[in-house]
Amino acid sequence: MTDEVAAWQERRKAYAKPANRRFRTEDARIKPKPLHPTTQ
């Protein structure tokens, strides 16, 4: 079983692609709007 898992991991690492992130630091600093309206 250990050999099978190791072989699976090696195949997976061989086909690994870098993450395509579109999230920037500037976007992270924007304060989100409240999810629910407040009743006043």
N, CA, C and O atoms as a Maestro MAE file, in Angstrom:
{
 s_m_m2io_version
 :::
 2.0.0
}

f_m_ct {
 s_m_title
 :::
 protein
 m_atom[160] {
  # First column is atom index #
  i_m_mmod_type
  r_m_x_coord
  r_m_y_coord
  r_m_z_coord
  i_m_residue_number
  s_m_chain_name
  s_m_pdb_residue_name
  s_m_pdb_atom_name
  i_m_atomic_number
  :::
  1 25 0.832 -1.192 0.000 1 A "MET " " N  " 7
  2 3 0.000 0.000 0.000 1 A "MET " " CA " 6
  3 2 0.878 1.258 0.000 1 A "MET " " C  " 6
  4 15 0.595 2.216 -0.720 1 A "MET " " O  " 8
  5 25 1.927 1.249 0.799 2 A "THR " " N  " 7
  6 3 2.818 2.407 0.867 2 A "THR " " CA " 6
  7 2 3.452 2.690 -0.487 2 A "THR " " C  " 6
  8 15 3.596 3.847 -0.883 2 A "THR " " O  " 8
  9 25 3.832 1.628 -1.198 3 A "ASP " " N  " 7
  10 3 4.429 1.811 -2.523 3 A "ASP " " CA " 6
  11 2 3.425 2.411 -3.500 3 A "ASP " " C  " 6
  12 15 3.789 3.243 -4.332 3 A "ASP " " O  " 8
  13 25 2.178 2.001 -3.407 4 A "GLU " " N  " 7
  14 3 1.147 2.540 -4.292 4 A "GLU " " CA " 6
  15 2 0.915 4.030 -4.031 4 A "GLU " " C  " 6
  16 15 0.764 4.819 -4.965 4 A "GLU " " O  " 8
  17 25 0.890 4.396 -2.770 5 A "VAL " " N  " 7
  18 3 0.696 5.802 -2.416 5 A "VAL " " CA " 6
  19 2 1.887 6.630 -2.881 5 A "VAL " " C  " 6
  20 15 1.712 7.730 -3.406 5 A "VAL " " O  " 8
  21 25 3.087 6.113 -2.694 6 A "ALA " " N  " 7
  22 3 4.285 6.835 -3.133 6 A "ALA " " CA " 6
  23 2 4.278 7.019 -4.654 6 A "ALA " " C  " 6
  24 15 4.635 8.088 -5.149 6 A "ALA " " O  " 8
  25 25 3.877 5.990 -5.390 7 A "ALA " " N  " 7
  26 3 3.815 6.100 -6.846 7 A "ALA " " CA " 6
  27 2 2.761 7.120 -7.255 7 A "ALA " " C  " 6
  28 15 2.980 7.897 -8.184 7 A "ALA " " O  " 8
  29 25 1.629 7.125 -6.577 8 A "TRP " " N  " 7
  30 3 0.572 8.089 -6.863 8 A "TRP " " CA " 6
  31 2 1.065 9.514 -6.612 8 A "TRP " " C  " 6
  32 15 0.807 10.416 -7.408 8 A "TRP " " O  " 8
  33 25 1.770 9.707 -5.507 9 A "GLN " " N  " 7
  34 3 2.285 11.032 -5.180 9 A "GLN " " CA " 6
  35 2 3.298 11.497 -6.222 9 A "GLN " " C  " 6
  36 15 3.293 12.668 -6.603 9 A "GLN " " O  " 8
  37 25 4.153 10.613 -6.681 10 A "GLU " " N  " 7
  38 3 5.142 10.983 -7.685 10 A "GLU " " CA " 6
  39 2 4.473 11.388 -8.998 10 A "GLU " " C  " 6
  40 15 4.880 12.365 -9.627 10 A "GLU " " O  " 8
  41 25 3.450 10.644 -9.410 11 A "ARG " " N  " 7
  42 3 2.723 11.009 -10.632 11 A "ARG " " CA " 6
  43 2 2.045 12.365 -10.465 11 A "ARG " " C  " 6
  44 15 2.037 13.192 -11.377 11 A "ARG " " O  " 8
  45 25 1.487 12.569 -9.301 12 A "ARG " " N  " 7
  46 3 0.793 13.826 -9.054 12 A "ARG " " CA " 6
  47 2 1.763 15.009 -9.058 12 A "ARG " " C  " 6
  48 15 1.446 16.070 -9.596 12 A "ARG " " O  " 8
  49 25 2.927 14.830 -8.467 13 A "LYS " " N  " 7
  50 3 3.926 15.898 -8.453 13 A "LYS " " CA " 6
  51 2 4.448 16.193 -9.852 13 A "LYS " " C  " 6
  52 15 4.763 17.340 -10.169 13 A "LYS " " O  " 8
  53 25 4.540 15.172 -10.685 14 A "ALA " " N  " 7
  54 3 5.054 15.351 -12.042 14 A "ALA " " CA " 6
  55 2 4.116 16.225 -12.880 14 A "ALA " " C  " 6
  56 15 4.578 16.945 -13.765 14 A "ALA " " O  " 8
  57 25 2.824 16.173 -12.617 15 A "TYR " " N  " 7
  58 3 1.850 16.929 -13.387 15 A "TYR " " CA " 6
  59 2 1.375 18.190 -12.674 15 A "TYR " " C  " 6
  60 15 0.421 18.833 -13.113 15 A "TYR " " O  " 8
  61 25 2.034 18.540 -11.585 16 A "ALA " " N  " 7
  62 3 1.607 19.702 -10.801 16 A "ALA " " CA " 6
  63 2 1.786 20.983 -11.599 16 A "ALA " " C  " 6
  64 15 2.781 21.165 -12.299 16 A "ALA " " O  " 8
  65 25 0.805 21.863 -11.479 17 A "LYS " " N  " 7
  66 3 0.859 23.172 -12.114 17 A "LYS " " CA " 6
  67 2 0.821 24.225 -11.022 17 A "LYS " " C  " 6
  68 15 0.221 24.003 -9.971 17 A "LYS " " O  " 8
  69 25 1.446 25.357 -11.250 18 A "PRO " " N  " 7
  70 3 1.362 26.419 -10.247 18 A "PRO " " CA " 6
  71 2 -0.056 26.976 -10.178 18 A "PRO " " C  " 6
  72 15 -0.806 26.932 -11.154 18 A "PRO " " O  " 8
  73 25 -0.400 27.489 -9.033 19 A "ALA " " N  " 7
  74 3 -1.741 28.053 -8.844 19 A "ALA " " CA " 6
  75 2 -1.891 29.323 -9.668 19 A "ALA " " C  " 6
  76 15 -0.983 30.153 -9.715 19 A "ALA " " O  " 8
  77 25 -3.033 29.468 -10.312 20 A "ASN " " N  " 7
  78 3 -3.326 30.656 -11.092 20 A "ASN " " CA " 6
  79 2 -4.200 31.559 -10.234 20 A "ASN " " C  " 6
  80 15 -5.428 31.520 -10.319 20 A "ASN " " O  " 8
  81 25 -3.552 32.368 -9.411 21 A "ARG " " N  " 7
  82 3 -4.290 33.206 -8.479 21 A "ARG " " CA " 6
  83 2 -4.536 34.574 -9.083 21 A "ARG " " C  " 6
  84 15 -3.635 35.195 -9.645 21 A "ARG " " O  " 8
  85 25 -5.750 35.024 -8.960 22 A "ARG " " N  " 7
  86 3 -6.115 36.353 -9.443 22 A "ARG " " CA " 6
  87 2 -6.413 37.284 -8.278 22 A "ARG " " C  " 6
  88 15 -6.922 38.389 -8.464 22 A "ARG " " O  " 8
  89 25 -6.095 36.833 -7.098 23 A "PHE " " N  " 7
  90 3 -6.382 37.595 -5.887 23 A "PHE " " CA " 6
  91 2 -5.145 38.408 -5.533 23 A "PHE " " C  " 6
  92 15 -4.068 37.851 -5.322 23 A "PHE " " O  " 8
  93 25 -5.301 39.707 -5.470 24 A "ARG " " N  " 7
  94 3 -4.164 40.577 -5.206 24 A "ARG " " CA " 6
  95 2 -4.251 41.147 -3.804 24 A "ARG " " C  " 6
  96 15 -5.306 41.099 -3.171 24 A "ARG " " O  " 8
  97 25 -3.148 41.683 -3.322 25 A "THR " " N  " 7
  98 3 -3.095 42.277 -1.992 25 A "THR " " CA " 6
  99 2 -4.067 43.447 -1.884 25 A "THR " " C  " 6
  100 15 -4.713 43.634 -0.854 25 A "THR " " O  " 8
  101 25 -4.166 44.234 -2.958 26 A "GLU " " N  " 7
  102 3 -5.079 45.381 -2.933 26 A "GLU " " CA " 6
  103 2 -6.528 44.913 -2.736 26 A "GLU " " C  " 6
  104 15 -7.300 45.552 -2.020 26 A "GLU " " O  " 8
  105 25 -6.885 43.802 -3.372 27 A "ASP " " N  " 7
  106 3 -8.234 43.270 -3.221 27 A "ASP " " CA " 6
  107 2 -8.491 42.787 -1.801 27 A "ASP " " C  " 6
  108 15 -9.610 42.892 -1.299 27 A "ASP " " O  " 8
  109 25 -7.474 42.265 -1.162 28 A "ALA " " N  " 7
  110 3 -7.629 41.733 0.188 28 A "ALA " " CA " 6
  111 2 -7.853 42.848 1.203 28 A "ALA " " C  " 6
  112 15 -8.429 42.614 2.265 28 A "ALA " " O  " 8
  113 25 -7.411 44.033 0.889 29 A "ARG " " N  " 7
  114 3 -7.531 45.142 1.839 29 A "ARG " " CA " 6
  115 2 -8.847 45.888 1.734 29 A "ARG " " C  " 6
  116 15 -9.113 46.772 2.548 29 A "ARG " " O  " 8
  117 25 -9.674 45.561 0.761 30 A "ILE " " N  " 7
  118 3 -10.980 46.205 0.626 30 A "ILE " " CA " 6
  119 2 -11.925 45.617 1.670 30 A "ILE " " C  " 6
  120 15 -12.048 44.398 1.791 30 A "ILE " " O  " 8
  121 25 -12.586 46.486 2.419 31 A "LYS " " N  " 7
  122 3 -13.523 46.017 3.436 31 A "LYS " " CA " 6
  123 2 -14.825 45.600 2.751 31 A "LYS " " C  " 6
  124 15 -15.435 46.406 2.049 31 A "LYS " " O  " 8
  125 25 -15.258 44.349 2.945 32 A "PRO " " N  " 7
  126 3 -16.493 43.904 2.298 32 A "PRO " " CA " 6
  127 2 -17.727 44.573 2.893 32 A "PRO " " C  " 6
  128 15 -17.735 45.000 4.048 32 A "PRO " " O  " 8
  129 25 -18.762 44.649 2.073 33 A "LYS " " N  " 7
  130 3 -20.030 45.193 2.525 33 A "LYS " " CA " 6
  131 2 -20.702 44.189 3.459 33 A "LYS " " C  " 6
  132 15 -20.455 42.988 3.353 33 A "LYS " " O  " 8
  133 25 -21.536 44.658 4.357 34 A "PRO " " N  " 7
  134 3 -22.256 43.720 5.221 34 A "PRO " " CA " 6
  135 2 -23.177 42.817 4.399 34 A "PRO " " C  " 6
  136 15 -23.714 43.234 3.373 34 A "PRO " " O  " 8
  137 25 -23.350 41.615 4.844 35 A "LEU " " N  " 7
  138 3 -24.188 40.667 4.130 35 A "LEU " " CA " 6
  139 2 -25.675 40.948 4.306 35 A "LEU " " C  " 6
  140 15 -26.476 40.679 3.411 35 A "LEU " " O  " 8
  141 25 -26.034 41.489 5.460 36 A "HIS " " N  " 7
  142 3 -27.439 41.748 5.753 36 A "HIS " " CA " 6
  143 2 -27.641 43.237 6.023 36 A "HIS " " C  " 6
  144 15 -26.796 43.870 6.657 36 A "HIS " " O  " 8
  145 25 -28.737 43.793 5.556 37 A "PRO " " N  " 7
  146 3 -28.987 45.210 5.833 37 A "PRO " " CA " 6
  147 2 -29.309 45.413 7.326 37 A "PRO " " C  " 6
  148 15 -29.891 44.551 7.985 37 A "PRO " " O  " 8
  149 25 -28.917 46.556 7.812 38 A "THR " " N  " 7
  150 3 -29.243 46.861 9.205 38 A "THR " " CA " 6
  151 2 -30.584 47.577 9.252 38 A "THR " " C  " 6
  152 15 -30.907 48.359 8.358 38 A "THR " " O  " 8
  153 25 -31.355 47.315 10.277 39 A "THR " " N  " 7
  154 3 -32.638 47.992 10.451 39 A "THR " " CA " 6
  155 2 -32.472 49.022 11.549 39 A "THR " " C  " 6
  156 15 -32.166 48.699 12.697 39 A "THR " " O  " 8
  157 25 -32.679 50.258 11.169 40 A "GLN " " N  " 7
  158 3 -32.501 51.338 12.145 40 A "GLN " " CA " 6
  159 2 -33.727 52.208 12.196 40 A "GLN " " C  " 6
  160 15 -33.769 53.172 12.960 40 A "GLN " " O  " 8
  :::
 }
 m_bond[159] {
  # First column is bond index #
  i_m_from
  i_m_to
  i_m_order
  :::
  1 1 2 1
  2 2 3 1
  3 3 4 2
  4 3 5 1
  5 5 6 1
  6 6 7 1
  7 7 8 2
  8 7 9 1
  9 9 10 1
  10 10 11 1
  11 11 12 2
  12 11 13 1
  13 13 14 1
  14 14 15 1
  15 15 16 2
  16 15 17 1
  17 17 18 1
  18 18 19 1
  19 19 20 2
  20 19 21 1
  21 21 22 1
  22 22 23 1
  23 23 24 2
  24 23 25 1
  25 25 26 1
  26 26 27 1
  27 27 28 2
  28 27 29 1
  29 29 30 1
  30 30 31 1
  31 31 32 2
  32 31 33 1
  33 33 34 1
  34 34 35 1
  35 35 36 2
  36 35 37 1
  37 37 38 1
  38 38 39 1
  39 39 40 2
  40 39 41 1
  41 41 42 1
  42 42 43 1
  43 43 44 2
  44 43 45 1
  45 45 46 1
  46 46 47 1
  47 47 48 2
  48 47 49 1
  49 49 50 1
  50 50 51 1
  51 51 52 2
  52 51 53 1
  53 53 54 1
  54 54 55 1
  55 55 56 2
  56 55 57 1
  57 57 58 1
  58 58 59 1
  59 59 60 2
  60 59 61 1
  61 61 62 1
  62 62 63 1
  63 63 64 2
  64 63 65 1
  65 65 66 1
  66 66 67 1
  67 67 68 2
  68 67 69 1
  69 69 70 1
  70 70 71 1
  71 71 72 2
  72 71 73 1
  73 73 74 1
  74 74 75 1
  75 75 76 2
  76 75 77 1
  77 77 78 1
  78 78 79 1
  79 79 80 2
  80 79 81 1
  81 81 82 1
  82 82 83 1
  83 83 84 2
  84 83 85 1
  85 85 86 1
  86 86 87 1
  87 87 88 2
  88 87 89 1
  89 89 90 1
  90 90 91 1
  91 91 92 2
  92 91 93 1
  93 93 94 1
  94 94 95 1
  95 95 96 2
  96 95 97 1
  97 97 98 1
  98 98 99 1
  99 99 100 2
  100 99 101 1
  101 101 102 1
  102 102 103 1
  103 103 104 2
  104 103 105 1
  105 105 106 1
  106 106 107 1
  107 107 108 2
  108 107 109 1
  109 109 110 1
  110 110 111 1
  111 111 112 2
  112 111 113 1
  113 113 114 1
  114 114 115 1
  115 115 116 2
  116 115 117 1
  117 117 118 1
  118 118 119 1
  119 119 120 2
  120 119 121 1
  121 121 122 1
  122 122 123 1
  123 123 124 2
  124 123 125 1
  125 125 126 1
  126 126 127 1
  127 127 128 2
  128 127 129 1
  129 129 130 1
  130 130 131 1
  131 131 132 2
  132 131 133 1
  133 133 134 1
  134 134 135 1
  135 135 136 2
  136 135 137 1
  137 137 138 1
  138 138 139 1
  139 139 140 2
  140 139 141 1
  141 141 142 1
  142 142 143 1
  143 143 144 2
  144 143 145 1
  145 145 146 1
  146 146 147 1
  147 147 148 2
  148 147 149 1
  149 149 150 1
  150 150 151 1
  151 151 152 2
  152 151 153 1
  153 153 154 1
  154 154 155 1
  155 155 156 2
  156 155 157 1
  157 157 158 1
  158 158 159 1
  159 159 160 2
  :::
 }
}
